[in-house]
């Protein structure tokens, strides 16, 4: 059986795809790649459908060996270099954002990410793994998906099927690559519990600098800054949660929920990061400072349409 063998897994690498939509009522997190822009573009670069599973890599330091010919591509962190060590011949480096061909015995190293927190690596094949609720993606907190429900480890072997060894040569065009440029201002839609805060606290949310802390993972990321004060307290009756929701717990420091967020929660949610901006937020490394601005729901929907139009210039319809 054709395999990829993990040599080094880095601090936090997992198998991710489109996730598990429609199961939150059962307590199953949606999961999926925290940066769908990176997943979709990396899959396009290796001529794979947009929902195909690949490697979600936090911070880099990930390496593997292939025993078959195939193509790979890395997106999300476009400044990263990949080092290819063949079984025979000279070591070479390849850039992110384009199709890269491998031969049997090639070893691939994704160097530590610089100025970014996240990258996504796609292969021109499918992982031959059993789906759970329609997905092979890993949700570590639920212990489902992937190889054993956890992060990848050195020595793991991943079986492949439906290999396309020679897809088209592709490279991200400049318009698409701009999606991955760092940004520091992120747009919010207020609610559903913004009424739990006085207007001056909402103004504090948008007028302050917020720093990303080291407390970040696939479930969420914590910010540090001036404390936001509730009218009464931080607790509400538990209700549903969406990706991008901004919770304000009792200490007044925002928590932004990511792909593996809990399905319900009892903290007030002052706002949500719009879906257009959330992928860029997930890529930021700890200690970066960000700011927020408020948009209406109609504006958020228009921004989503504009992003889809941008992607349609370079990717087929099924990729956006």
C-alpha positions as CSV (number, residue, x, y, z in Angstrom):
1,X,0.0,0.0,0.0
2,X,1.2,3.5,-0.9
3,X,2.2,5.5,2.2
4,X,3.4,8.9,3.4
5,X,5.6,8.5,6.5
6,X,5.7,11.4,9.1
7,X,9.3,12.1,10.0
8,X,8.7,15.1,12.3
9,X,5.3,16.4,13.2
10,X,6.2,19.9,14.4
11,X,4.3,21.3,17.5
12,X,0.8,20.9,16.1
13,X,0.1,19.2,12.7
14,X,-3.1,17.5,11.9
15,X,-5.2,16.1,9.0
16,X,-8.0,18.5,8.0
17,X,-10.7,18.8,5.3
18,X,-14.0,20.7,5.0
19,X,-15.2,19.6,8.4
20,X,-18.5,18.1,9.8
21,X,-21.3,20.5,8.9
22,X,-24.7,19.8,10.4
23,X,-23.8,17.8,13.5
24,X,-23.4,20.4,16.2
25,X,-26.9,19.5,17.6
26,X,-25.3,16.2,18.5
27,X,-22.4,17.9,20.3
28,X,-20.0,17.2,17.4
29,X,-17.8,20.2,16.6
30,X,-17.7,21.4,13.0
31,X,-14.0,21.1,12.8
32,X,-12.3,21.4,9.4
33,X,-9.3,23.6,8.4
34,X,-9.2,26.8,10.4
35,X,-8.0,28.5,7.3
36,X,-10.3,27.4,4.4
37,X,-8.6,29.9,2.0
38,X,-5.3,28.0,2.4
39,X,-7.1,24.6,2.1
40,X,-9.0,25.6,-1.1
41,X,-6.0,27.1,-2.8
42,X,-3.5,24.4,-1.9
43,X,-6.0,21.8,-3.3
44,X,-6.4,23.8,-6.5
45,X,-2.6,23.8,-6.9
46,X,-2.5,20.0,-6.9
47,X,-5.7,19.6,-9.0
48,X,-7.7,18.2,-6.1
49,X,-11.3,19.0,-5.2
50,X,-11.5,21.9,-2.7
51,X,-12.8,19.7,0.2
52,X,-9.9,17.2,0.0
53,X,-8.0,16.6,3.2
54,X,-4.5,17.8,3.7
55,X,-2.0,18.7,6.4
56,X,-2.8,21.7,8.6
57,X,0.6,22.9,10.0
58,X,1.0,25.2,12.9
59,X,4.4,26.9,13.2
60,X,6.2,24.6,10.8
61,X,8.8,22.0,11.5
62,X,6.8,19.3,9.7
63,X,8.5,16.7,7.5
64,X,7.5,13.5,5.7
65,X,8.7,10.9,3.2
66,X,6.7,9.6,0.2
67,X,7.1,6.1,-1.3
68,X,5.3,7.1,-4.6
69,X,5.4,9.9,-7.2
70,X,2.9,12.7,-6.5
71,X,2.5,16.4,-6.3
72,X,2.2,18.7,-3.3
73,X,1.6,22.4,-2.7
74,X,1.7,24.6,0.3
75,X,-0.6,27.7,0.8
76,X,-1.5,30.0,3.6
77,X,2.1,31.1,4.5
78,X,3.5,32.0,1.1
79,X,7.0,33.0,2.4
80,X,7.8,29.5,3.5
81,X,10.4,27.4,1.6
82,X,10.1,23.6,1.3
83,X,13.3,21.6,1.3
84,X,13.2,18.4,-0.8
85,X,15.8,15.8,-0.1
86,X,15.7,13.0,-2.8
87,X,16.8,9.5,-2.3
88,X,19.4,10.2,-5.0
89,X,20.6,13.6,-6.2
90,X,20.8,17.0,-4.9
91,X,18.7,18.7,-2.2
92,X,16.6,21.5,-3.6
93,X,14.3,24.2,-2.2
94,X,10.8,25.0,-3.6
95,X,8.5,28.0,-2.8
96,X,5.0,27.8,-1.5
97,X,2.1,28.8,-3.7
98,X,2.9,26.5,-6.6
99,X,2.8,22.8,-7.7
100,X,5.8,20.7,-6.6
101,X,6.4,17.2,-7.9
102,X,7.9,14.5,-5.8
103,X,9.5,11.1,-6.6
104,X,9.5,7.9,-4.6
105,X,11.9,8.3,-1.6
106,X,11.7,12.1,-1.5
107,X,11.7,13.7,1.9
108,X,9.9,17.1,2.4
109,X,10.6,19.6,5.2
110,X,8.4,22.6,5.8
111,X,10.7,25.0,7.6
112,X,9.5,26.9,10.7
113,X,6.9,29.6,9.7
114,X,8.1,33.2,10.0
115,X,5.6,35.9,10.6
116,X,2.8,33.5,10.3
117,X,1.2,30.9,12.4
118,X,-0.4,28.5,9.9
119,X,0.1,26.8,6.6
120,X,-1.8,24.1,4.7
121,X,-0.1,21.4,2.6
122,X,-2.1,19.4,0.0
123,X,-1.1,16.3,-1.9
124,X,-2.4,15.0,-5.2
125,X,-4.1,12.0,-3.5
126,X,-6.7,11.1,-0.9
127,X,-5.9,9.8,2.6
128,X,-7.3,6.3,2.8
129,X,-8.9,6.8,6.2
130,X,-12.4,6.0,7.5
131,X,-14.6,9.1,7.6
132,X,-16.4,10.0,10.8
133,X,-19.6,12.0,10.3
134,X,-18.6,12.6,6.7
135,X,-15.0,13.8,7.4
136,X,-11.5,12.4,7.9
137,X,-10.4,15.7,9.6
138,X,-9.1,15.5,13.1
139,X,-11.0,17.0,16.0
140,X,-8.6,16.4,18.9
141,X,-11.0,17.5,21.7
142,X,-13.6,15.1,20.4
143,X,-10.9,12.4,19.7
144,X,-12.3,11.7,16.2
145,X,-10.9,11.8,12.7
146,X,-7.4,11.5,11.4
147,X,-5.4,8.4,12.4
148,X,-6.5,8.1,16.0
149,X,-8.3,11.4,16.7
150,X,-5.1,13.2,17.7
151,X,-2.3,15.3,16.3
152,X,0.2,13.6,14.0
153,X,3.3,12.1,15.5
154,X,6.7,11.1,14.1
155,X,6.5,7.6,12.7
156,X,2.8,7.8,11.7
157,X,2.1,6.2,8.3
158,X,-0.7,7.5,6.2
159,X,-2.1,5.3,3.4
160,X,-3.0,7.0,0.1
161,X,-5.5,6.2,-2.6
162,X,-6.6,7.8,-5.9
163,X,-3.2,9.3,-6.6
164,X,-2.8,11.8,-9.4
165,X,1.0,11.8,-9.9
166,X,1.1,14.5,-12.7
167,X,-1.5,17.2,-12.2
168,X,-1.3,20.5,-14.1
169,X,1.5,23.0,-13.2
170,X,-0.2,25.8,-11.3
171,X,0.9,28.9,-9.4
172,X,-1.2,31.3,-7.3
173,X,-1.8,34.5,-9.2
174,X,-1.1,37.8,-7.5
175,X,-4.8,38.6,-7.0
176,X,-5.2,35.3,-5.1
177,X,-1.9,35.6,-3.2
178,X,-3.1,38.9,-1.8
179,X,-5.6,36.9,0.3
180,X,-2.6,35.8,2.4
181,X,-1.0,39.1,3.0
182,X,-0.9,39.9,6.8
183,X,-3.5,42.3,8.0
184,X,-4.1,44.0,11.4
185,X,-7.7,45.3,11.2
186,X,-10.5,42.8,11.4
187,X,-14.2,43.4,10.9
188,X,-16.9,42.4,13.3
189,X,-20.7,42.0,13.2
190,X,-22.2,42.8,16.6
191,X,-24.2,40.3,18.6
192,X,-25.9,38.3,19.7
193,X,-25.3,39.5,23.2
194,X,-23.9,43.0,22.5
195,X,-26.9,44.3,24.6
196,X,-25.0,43.0,27.7
197,X,-22.5,45.8,27.3
198,X,-22.8,49.6,27.6
199,X,-21.9,51.6,24.5
200,X,-18.6,52.7,25.9
201,X,-17.5,49.1,26.2
202,X,-18.3,48.5,22.5
203,X,-16.3,51.6,21.7
204,X,-13.5,50.3,23.8
205,X,-13.5,47.1,21.8
206,X,-13.1,49.0,18.5
207,X,-10.7,51.7,19.7
208,X,-8.2,49.6,21.5
209,X,-5.2,47.6,20.4
210,X,-5.5,43.8,21.2
211,X,-2.6,41.5,21.4
212,X,-2.7,37.8,20.4
213,X,-1.5,35.7,23.4
214,X,0.2,32.3,23.3
215,X,-3.0,30.7,24.4
216,X,-4.2,29.6,20.9
217,X,-5.2,26.4,19.3
218,X,-7.8,24.9,17.0
219,X,-10.5,25.7,19.6
220,X,-9.9,29.4,20.0
221,X,-7.4,32.2,20.6
222,X,-7.2,34.6,23.5
223,X,-6.5,38.3,23.3
224,X,-5.0,40.6,25.9
225,X,-5.9,44.3,26.2
226,X,-8.1,46.6,28.3
227,X,-10.8,44.7,30.3
228,X,-14.3,44.9,28.9
229,X,-17.0,45.3,31.6
230,X,-20.4,43.6,31.5
231,X,-23.6,45.4,32.5
232,X,-24.3,42.6,35.0
233,X,-22.0,39.6,34.6
234,X,-20.4,37.4,31.9
235,X,-22.7,34.4,32.2
236,X,-25.8,33.7,30.0
237,X,-27.9,30.6,29.5
238,X,-25.8,28.4,27.3
239,X,-26.6,28.8,23.6
240,X,-25.2,27.8,20.2
241,X,-21.8,29.0,19.1
242,X,-20.4,29.8,15.6
243,X,-16.9,30.0,14.3
244,X,-15.5,33.5,14.8
245,X,-17.7,34.3,17.8
246,X,-16.0,36.7,20.2
247,X,-16.7,35.6,23.8
248,X,-16.1,38.0,26.7
249,X,-15.6,35.9,29.9
250,X,-15.5,37.3,33.5
251,X,-12.0,38.7,33.1
252,X,-13.0,40.9,30.2
253,X,-10.4,39.5,27.8
254,X,-11.9,38.4,24.4
255,X,-11.8,34.8,23.2
256,X,-12.2,34.2,19.5
257,X,-13.6,30.8,18.8
258,X,-12.1,28.7,16.0
259,X,-13.0,25.5,14.1
260,X,-13.0,23.1,17.0
261,X,-15.1,25.4,19.2
262,X,-17.5,23.9,21.7
263,X,-21.0,23.6,20.3
264,X,-22.6,25.6,23.1
265,X,-21.3,28.1,25.6
266,X,-22.4,30.2,28.5
267,X,-20.2,33.4,28.1
268,X,-21.6,36.5,26.4
269,X,-20.7,36.9,22.7
270,X,-20.3,40.6,22.0
271,X,-19.7,40.1,18.2
272,X,-18.3,37.7,15.6
273,X,-15.4,38.1,13.2
274,X,-16.8,38.0,9.7
275,X,-16.1,34.9,7.6
276,X,-14.1,36.9,5.0
277,X,-11.6,38.0,7.6
278,X,-11.4,35.0,10.0
279,X,-8.8,33.0,7.9
280,X,-6.3,35.9,8.0
281,X,-6.7,36.1,11.8
282,X,-5.9,32.4,12.2
283,X,-2.6,32.9,10.4
284,X,-1.3,35.6,12.8
285,X,1.4,34.6,15.2
286,X,1.3,35.2,19.0
287,X,2.2,38.7,20.2
288,X,0.8,40.4,17.1
289,X,-1.4,43.4,17.7
290,X,-4.8,43.8,16.0
291,X,-7.7,46.2,16.0
292,X,-11.4,45.7,15.2
293,X,-14.0,47.7,13.3
294,X,-17.8,47.1,13.1
295,X,-19.7,46.4,9.9
296,X,-23.4,45.5,9.3
297,X,-24.6,42.1,8.4
298,X,-25.4,43.4,4.9
299,X,-21.8,44.7,4.6
300,X,-20.4,41.4,5.7
301,X,-22.5,39.6,3.1
302,X,-21.3,42.0,0.4
303,X,-17.6,41.4,1.5
304,X,-18.2,37.7,1.2
305,X,-19.5,38.1,-2.3
306,X,-16.5,40.2,-3.3
307,X,-14.2,37.6,-2.0
308,X,-16.0,34.9,-4.0
309,X,-15.7,37.1,-7.1
310,X,-12.0,37.5,-6.5
311,X,-11.5,33.7,-6.3
312,X,-13.6,33.2,-9.4
313,X,-11.0,35.0,-11.4
314,X,-8.4,32.4,-10.8
315,X,-10.2,29.3,-9.5
316,X,-13.0,27.2,-11.0
317,X,-16.5,27.7,-9.6
318,X,-16.4,24.7,-7.3
319,X,-13.5,26.3,-5.4
320,X,-15.5,29.1,-3.8
